């Protein structure tokens, strides 16, 4: 109903939403209610009521069903993004170019972008190996990634995000040079161990992940002794706050 209220001139968005669900169902048989879940949300009267809620994908689908001039910019943007994805499927190099451009527009330095892009390639090679060797679900990938991270940095990715004060942000987008380098070393080492030993199954992959991460961990510990400070840092690329120093 918040989306309806924002994108239409309806004085009664709840009634508009009810009518829209009926209209969409009648036009093509698609039920908007199937992409919604009812959660108890607080209303203006202070009480909580069962309310239709949707995730990001569902919200986009709802926007597509709203015949309003205010919804048109979103629809054009969705069409543009869809077209770009089709282009990227035909020519994967375009995805890399767009990613570089996005980082550049966000203000990341060129040398950092180079390391980040290399890290993405190494990560993709590793996940391909995992998929081919028995890891199937996202949960498997998360477990294996956590093993590498613990062996390299002594903490899981979730704990790492807390150190940096991150929430939904991508952890690697907020790593400095050394953090990226040791992340790449741990993942590249793990990939090579998988290939050398022709590892199969999540249990064996996890063992390899610990070994690959430990290779990076030993190198990290040696560097820390030489430079006299910890590699894991609270610094990040979040917008600056008064009195808080951020990475540049």
JOMOPE-V928250 format. One record per helix or strand of 3 or more residues. SS is the DSSP state (a for helix, b for strand). FROM is the first residue (numbers start at 0). LEN is the number of residues. If there is no record, write none. Layout:
# JOMOPE-V928250
SS/FROM/LEN, SS/FROM/LEN
This chain:
# JOMOPE-V928250
a/1/6, a/12/16, a/31/4, b/36/6, b/47/6, a/55/9, a/68/22, a/92/13, a/109/23, a/137/16, a/156/8, a/170/4, a/176/21, a/201/26
